[in-house]
Amino acid sequence: MVQQIDGLKGVSACLAAIDKTEPQLKAWVALDRNARPQNTHGSLAGIAVGIKDIIDVAGMACRYGSAIYADRIADTDAELVAALRAAGAILLGKTVTTEFAYMQKSITRNPHNSAFSPGGSSSGSAAAVAAGQIDMAVGTQTGGSVIRPASYCQVHGFKPTRGTISRKGVLQTSQTLDQVGVFASSLVRLGQLAAVVTGQAELAAASKNIYNTPPKLLYLEGIYGERVENYVHDGLMKIARALPEHIDIRPAPKAEITKFLDSHKTIYDFEICQNIGPLMHAHKPLMSSEILEAIKRGKTISPADYHAALLVREEAVDFFDSMLAGYDGLLSPSATGEAPVFEEGTGDSICNCLWSLTGYPSVSLPISGAFAITGPNGLGVGIQLTITTGRDAALLGLAGWLESRLA
């Protein structure tokens, strides 16, 4: 008998939900309707999990969102997938990714309004959770590919400290910036999934922790400037002003942020050129204009400029370590606004790139009620909490505290 976690859907319920909504949503590239748990007594026993289609699951297709790999079948499990199997999770299938986890839009639609994007590159993972098809899914982030789709789809998303989740068996586009993250239908479920794929059991209970001392957050007013919609700035300011004993407001350090974001772009373009660029020789007609442009930019970056950008990355870590000293975390928007229209692409990742650069853990929370941030088309915007390296359990605890205060 499978000992299922209370409140989580069984596989039959997941498949029924998929059958009902998938024709319009298009969140999956492969489903295993006969999947069964390897361990019926593990911490995720009997729970269906979706896996982004750049992560190997033995015996399943893993196409990287590219026609080049249309016939690729994974031989072995990625390390994080092996951990899920050992915990009794049912690997229900592969969720849609954008091509090479980059910027070309996928086929997946936003579950709240199909005229809009679910974000990228973890499009299917976020959308499947938001649509109630599954309770948990795995994605990846190099720029903003976990936190941004979590915001657009209004689910919980968590990118742990860089390197906390193994990337063995995961497509590499950037050896410096690639990170694995998770999605879930609640903060508690987010912790349950994160505990398994990180091997940090304390994450399962972290979101339930009560702070013994009142937490202190920092909010950087006007962060990312005009690239963030005014209603998002206003919504974050409303939250900050509602909790003055807990949230300090300071002006955003615009010059430093611009410098650090430039280094992220340099590193990403250089490394995606290294990792994906060789495919151009034989497969250029099967590659999108977005990935080809990135490779083209990468070819213009000298090794000296690349190594200088890596040094700026270290500078960014030192800068934010110093800024956040004495604070429990940083409050910021998960995205620049609500989801864009589907035809316009997967959206702007500027709100997430700094934390992909520094490797800091970040979580996106969907907020409803009086503090909800809603765009002109009625779609929500998540709020992001970030904390310094290695404090992942503290971050989930902080997220639980803030979510309860804003409920």
Summary of the structure (lengths in Angstrom):
residues: 407
radius of gyration: 19.8
end to end distance: 36.6
largest distance: 59.5
contacts: 1564
relative contact order: 0.15
helix: 42%
strand: 16%
